[in-house]
Each structure stands twice: as C-alpha cells, then as structure tokens.
Amino acid sequence: METGLQIAIIVNIVGISIAVWFLRSRLKAKLAEVEERQARNRED
C-alpha cells in the first residue's frame, strides 16, 4: 500500500474518532440537562 494512502487512512480514523468523542460528550451533556429538567418539573 502506498505511504500517502496509509497516512490518509490514519488521519481519517483519527478525525472520525475525535468527531465521535465530541458528539458523544455533547449528547451525554444534553441528556443530563434533560434529566435534570425533568426532575425539577416533577418536584414542582
């Protein structure tokens, strides 16, 4: 396999990993926010 292709594949894998991590962390934060809001609404 060509060196350039190997580097491109590695860069793509790293980029996709960072994107997945970022989206996962945002989703977890949003879910925590929704759960907190629901808990507050139940208390009222």
Buried (B, 14 or more C-beta within 10 A) or exposed (E): EEEEEEEEEEEEEEEEEEEEEEEEEEEEEEEEEEEEEEEEEEEE
